[in-house]
Structures are given as C-alpha cells and as structure tokens.
C-alpha cells in the first residue's frame, strides 16, 4: 500500500471514529483532519466533501459485513441467500440509523454507485444458479431496500422486525 492510500485510510478511519463518537452532523472536516494528523486540504484531496467520507466509511463497513456473511453462506436458493445477507446488514443499518438515513438519501440518486451495488448484490444472490433471473432478482432487491427504508423510518428501527417483513415479502415470490 502506497503513502497516498495509507493517508486516505487514516482519514477514513478517523472520520468513522468521530462520526461514531459525535455523530455526523457534529463532526467537522477540520476535526477529522486533526484526528488523522493531516491538513484540512489533504482531507479534500482524498474526498470531495464530508458526505463522501460518510459514504466511503459506510461502504467499507458494509463490504466487511458482506464478506463476513459470505464466509458463512451455505445457502443455495436466492431467497435464503437474501435473508442470510439481510440479517447482519439490517442490524448494522439499525445500529447506525443516523448514518444509514444520510447514506440512503444521498446515494439513491447516484445512479452509477447505486446500480453497481445492486448488480453485485444480484450476482451474489444468484451465484449458485446457472443464470440470474433478472426480474426475480430485481424484485428481491426492491423488497430488501423497501423493507430497509420503511424499517429505518420507524421511531425505533428494529432489525428483527425488518427481517420478518422481508421474509414475508420474499415468500410470495
């Protein structure tokens, strides 16, 4: 790993730690730079703005969760795979509901980012199948995201309730 990547990782780790401690809204890029031991300009040479730091931090956490779930994935059907991956993801989103709401509201309109993530998730769900049933995969992903959005919209987001709702929805497929 080169110096530029190490600096980026240090900035990202510092931002994530401060977001967890202080909340997204109460964390400034100046505080992130200080915690990372870099100049404010260095933060902006790696990330365009604070929301990009949050998106990158959330994506890093989500990737780690998916990789952990992948290690224990013994499911063959796409429906069971979706439930397997949704379980830890919903818990993460609920535990970080402030960040999750900000993330969703910002990336949903970033077509390239969003479509790439959805495409990767479809491939993951259908990896045991000979081919991806794109319509079924799209409906499953829609169920996953709509359950996530409605669950995060609750006064107290509950991952177990979200998982039950998702299970009921995909049972209809």
C-alpha positions in Angstrom: 0.0 0.0 0.0 1.4 3.4 -1.0 1.6 6.5 1.1 -1.5 8.1 -0.6 -3.6 5.0 0.2 -2.4 4.9 3.8 -3.3 8.6 4.2 -6.7 8.0 2.7 -7.3 5.1 5.1 -6.1 7.1 8.1 -8.5 9.9 7.2 -11.4 7.5 6.6 -10.7 5.7 9.9 -10.5 9.0 11.8 -13.8 10.2 10.2 -15.6 7.0 11.0 -14.4 7.1 14.6 -15.5 10.7 15.0 -18.9 10.1 13.3 -19.5 7.3 15.8 -18.4 9.4 18.8 -20.0 12.7 17.9 -22.5 12.0 15.1 -22.2 13.0 11.5 -23.7 16.5 11.9 -21.5 17.4 14.8 -18.2 16.3 13.2 -16.3 18.9 11.1 -13.8 18.1 8.4 -11.3 20.2 10.5 -11.7 17.7 13.4 -11.3 14.8 11.0 -8.1 16.3 9.7 -6.7 16.9 13.2 -7.6 13.4 14.3 -5.9 12.0 11.2 -2.9 14.2 11.6 -3.2 15.8 8.2 -4.1 19.3 6.9 -7.7 20.0 6.0 -6.7 20.4 2.4 -5.3 16.8 2.5 -8.8 15.6 3.5 -10.3 17.3 0.5 -7.6 16.0 -1.8 -8.9 12.5 -1.0 -12.7 13.2 -0.5 -14.7 15.9 -2.2 -16.8 16.6 0.9 -17.9 15.3 4.3 -20.7 13.2 2.8 -18.2 11.4 0.6 -16.3 10.4 3.8 -19.5 9.0 5.3 -20.4 7.1 2.1 -16.9 5.7 1.9 -17.0 4.7 5.6 -20.4 3.1 5.3 -19.3 1.3 2.2 -16.2 0.0 3.9 -18.3 -1.3 6.9 -21.0 -2.8 4.6 -18.3 -4.6 2.5 -16.8 -6.1 5.7 -20.2 -7.3 6.8 -20.9 -8.9 3.4 -17.5 -10.6 3.4 -18.2 -12.0 6.9 -21.6 -13.2 5.8 -20.1 -14.7 2.6 -17.7 -16.8 4.7 -20.7 -18.5 6.5 -23.0 -18.6 3.5 -24.2 -22.1 2.9 -27.5 -21.2 1.2 -28.3 -22.3 -2.3 -31.6 -20.5 -3.1 -31.5 -16.8 -3.8 -34.3 -16.2 -1.3 -32.4 -17.8 1.5 -29.2 -16.1 0.5 -31.0 -12.7 0.6 -32.2 -13.4 4.1 -28.7 -14.6 5.1 -27.1 -11.3 4.0 -30.0 -9.1 5.1 -29.7 -10.3 8.7 -26.3 -8.7 9.5 -26.9 -5.8 7.2 -30.2 -4.8 8.8 -28.6 -4.9 12.2 -25.8 -2.7 11.0 -28.2 -0.2 9.4 -30.3 -0.1 12.6 -27.3 0.3 14.9 -26.2 3.2 12.7 -29.6 4.6 11.7 -28.5 8.2 11.6 -25.7 7.4 9.1 -27.9 4.9 7.2 -30.6 7.5 6.5 -28.0 10.0 5.3 -26.3 7.4 3.2 -29.6 6.2 1.5 -30.8 9.7 0.9 -27.5 10.6 -0.8 -26.7 7.5 -2.8 -30.1 6.6 -4.1 -29.8 9.3 -6.7 -26.2 8.4 -7.7 -27.1 6.0 -10.5 -23.6 4.7 -11.1 -22.9 4.0 -7.5 -26.3 2.5 -6.8 -26.6 0.4 -9.9 -23.1 -1.1 -9.4 -24.0 -2.1 -5.8 -27.3 -3.6 -6.9 -25.7 -5.6 -9.7 -23.0 -7.0 -7.3 -25.8 -8.0 -4.8 -27.8 -9.7 -7.6 -24.7 -11.7 -8.6 -24.1 -12.7 -5.0 -27.7 -13.9 -4.5 -27.7 -15.9 -7.8 -24.2 -17.3 -7.7 -25.4 -20.9 -7.2 -27.8 -20.6 -10.1 -26.9 -21.2 -13.7 -28.1 -17.7 -14.6 -29.5 -14.7 -13.0 -33.3 -14.3 -13.3 -33.1 -10.5 -13.6 -36.8 -9.8 -13.0 -36.8 -12.0 -9.8 -33.5 -10.6 -8.7 -34.8 -7.0 -9.2 -38.0 -7.8 -7.2 -35.9 -9.3 -4.4 -33.6 -6.3 -4.2 -36.7 -4.0 -4.3 -38.1 -5.9 -1.3 -34.8 -5.7 0.5 -34.5 -1.9 0.0 -38.1 -1.0 0.6 -38.0 -3.0 3.9 -34.8 -1.2 4.8 -36.3 2.2 4.1 -39.6 1.6 5.9 -37.7 0.0 8.8 -35.4 2.9 9.2 -38.4 5.2 9.1 -39.7 3.7 12.3 -39.3 5.6 15.6 -37.0 2.8 16.8 -35.7 0.8 13.9 -35.8 -2.9 14.6 -33.6 -5.3 12.5 -35.6 -8.4 13.6 -38.9 -6.8 12.6 -37.3 -5.8 9.3 -36.1 -9.4 8.7 -39.5 -10.8 9.4 -41.1 -8.4 7.0 -38.5 -9.2 4.3 -39.1 -12.9 4.8 -42.9 -12.5 4.4 -42.3 -10.5 1.2 -39.9 -12.8 -0.5 -42.0 -15.9 0.5 -44.5 -14.5 -2.1 -42.0 -14.9 -4.9 
